[in-house]
Amino acid sequence: MGADLKTPAREIASLRREIRRHDRAYYVLDAPTLGDAEYDRLFRRLQELEERHPELVTEDSPTRRVGGEPAGKFAEVKHGAPMLSLGNAFNEGEILAFDKRVREKLQAAEVAYVAEPKLDGLAVSLVYENGVLHRAATRGDGLTGEDVTANIRTLPSVPLRLHGTGHPPMVEVRGEVVMTHRGFAALNQKQKEKGAKLYVNPRNAAAGSLRQLDPRLTAERPLEIFFYAIGASRGRFWPSTPRSGAAAW
């Protein structure tokens, strides 16, 4: 580290910034900026300093991803804004009927639509306060979900602190926790080698992995998250484009 980092607090802050930068480059930008050995050296140095100075440990530190002891059960969380479920349309007639209902409700002659792929996993809501992850919950019944904060924190693609500055006092982001086909195949291969039961499909594997009472088990599963919307916010935070919103991570 640089010679100017003379105090543990300064070195810890510098290490956290550097590790977050490399995490973002690897998990979000798909452009790694550091080799594994050098990354591990930075991470171990941060762990060492935090062990020596526990008073300097914060919940948004990169070392805080893996949770502690298993929970007895998940606590209930009431969503700030309802997490509505999607409807299905199986033929052209149902699509036209949907369009008619929309235009009637909006009292509009024409409506423009945006189509996007549907990722099949587990819907979650993450609340950030002043840029720091505060709580994560499943969709549940749309009004009340389960607190899975400790499990969500284990996902490398989840920012514990948002990128940049000027974050609102509170912002709730919606996302989908999924397991890729490659990750699913690797997980089932491990299950097979252990003589354990195989998972039926990636969707069930993702949902079951996130809802483990022991977050250390969640940390072992190849889970990823994709964010797609803002649920609620307090203060001014409405990105002009999806790209500018994604820049926060």
N, C-alpha and C positions, 0 to 999 in steps of 0.2 A: 504494500500500500504506500501511498505518498507520504513524504516526510512531514506534511502539514497535519496529518491525522494523529495528533499527539494524545488525544483522550479517547477512552473506549466509546463514549457516546458518539463522537465524530466518526470513528471508524465503523461502528455499527450502522450509522445512518448512511455512510458511503457504500458499504457492502449491500445494504438493502436496496438502494437505488440501482446499483450495478446489476444485482441479481434480477430485479424486476425488469430491467431493460432487456437482459438476455432472455428471460422467460417470455416476454412479449414478442421478441424477434423469433423465437423458436415456435411457440404455440399459436400465435396469431398471424404473424407475417410470413411464416414458413421460410424464414431466412436466418438460420442459425448464425450467431456472431462469435461463438466461443466453442472450443472443444470440450468434450465431456470431462477430461482430467482437470482442466483449468476451472471449469464450472464447479466441480466437486471440491476443489481447493478453496474457492470463495465461500461455498456453502458451509464447509467444515469450519472455516475460520469464523464465520458468523455464529455457528452453533457454539463454538468454544467461548467466544466473547459473551454470548448471552448466558451461558452456564456460569461464567465467572461473575456476571453482573445481572442477576435476575430482575433487579429493579428497572432495568432498561428494556425488558421484553415488552413488546406490544402485540396486540392481536392481529395486526396486519403484516407482521413479519413473515417472510417466506418460510421460516422454520416452523410456523404454527399450522401448517396445512393438515398434518395428520393428527386426528383427535386423540383424546385420552381414553378413559375407561368406557365400556359400553353403557348405553342408556337403558333404563328399564322399559321405557316406552317413549313414543314421540309426543311432545306437547302439541296442543292445538294452536293454530294461528289463524286469526281472522284477516282476510285480505283487505287492503285499503280500497281496492276496486275489484269487483267480481272478475274471476277468471272463467269466462264463458267457454263452453265446449263448441266444437264445430258440428255443423249439420252435414248430411250426405245427400248427394244427388246422383242417381244411377243411370239416368237417361236424359235425352234432350228435352222431353216434356217437363221433367222436374226442374231442369235448369231454367227453362222459359217461365215456369210458374214462380220460381224464386225471383227472377228478374222483374216480373210483374209486381210481386209484393213489395220489392224494394222501391220501384218507381212510384207505386201508390203511396207508400209511407212518406217518401221524399217529395211527393207531388212534382215529379220531374218527368219530362218526356223521354230523356235519355240519361243513362248513367254510365260512367267509365269504370271499368274494373281492372284490377291488378291481380295477376295469377302468380303463384309461387309454389315451389315444391313443399310438400308436407313431410316433415321428418317425424318418424314414428318412434317415440320414446316416452319420456315422462315429463309433463309440463311442470315448470317450476317458476317461482317468483322470488327474485333477489332484491333486498332492500339495502341501499347504500346511504349512509348518513355522513355528510361532509366528505364523500369520496371513499369511505371505508365500509367494507362489507359488514352489515349489522345482523341480517337475518335472511334465511332462505326457507321457503316452504313449498310443499307440493300443491297441486291444484285442489285436490280433495273433491268436495262437492261444488266447488266454484266460489263458495263464500268462506269456507273454513278448510284449511289444509293442515298438513303435519310439518312441524319444525324439523328440518333436515340440515340445519346450518353446519353442524359438525361434519356431516358427510359431504356436503357441497364444497366445503373448504379443502377437501382432499383432491379435488379435480384440478390438475395443472392449468387447464384453460379458463379457470375462474379467477378473475383478478380479486385479490384481497384488498387492494387499494386501486382506485381508478387512475388511469394515466392522466397526466396533465394537471392543471390547476383550475380554480374557479368553479368547483363543483357545487351543486345546490345543497341545501340543508338535508334534503331527502329526495331520493329518486328510486322508484321501483321498476326493475327491468324484468321482462318475461323471456323465458328461454325454454329449450327442449334438451333434456339430457338423453343422449343416444349412445349406442354402441355400434361402431362400424362393422361391416361384414368381416373385415380382416381381424378386428379385435374379438369379434364373436367366435371366429374360427380358432383363434389362439386360446381363448378362454375354454372352449370345449375340449381342445387338445389337452390342456392342463387337467381338466376334469377327468378325461379318459385315462390319463396317466396315473391319476390318484385312485382310479376305480370308482369315482363319484358319478352321480347322476348328471346327464348331459342336459343343457338348456335347449328348449324347443325353438326359440327364435330370438333375434337381437332385441326386440322390443321388450319381451318379458325379462330377458337377462338384464337389460338396462334398469328397468323399474325395480326388479328385485335387488340389484346391486346397490342402488341408491337408498333403498329402504332397509338396509342392514342396521340393526341396533348398535353394532360395533363399527365405528367409522374406519377402523383399521382394515376391516374386510373390504369396505368400499374402496379404500385407497389401492387395493390390489387389483381392482377391476379396470379394464380399459375403457373408461367412460370419457365422453366428450360433451361439450355443451355448445349450443348455438343460440345466440340472442336474437330476437326479432322484433320486440316492441317495448314501449314504455307503458307501464300500468298506471302509475300515479306519480306525482311529484309535488314537492313543496319548494317554492322559489322558481326562478326562471330557468327552465332547462327543456327546450324543445328543439332538437337539432333540425337544421333545415333540410338535410338529406340523410339517408341511411349511412352514407360514408362518413359524414361528420359525426354522427352518433357513435359509430364503431370506433372512431379515433380515441374515445375515452379509454379503451383497453388496448 
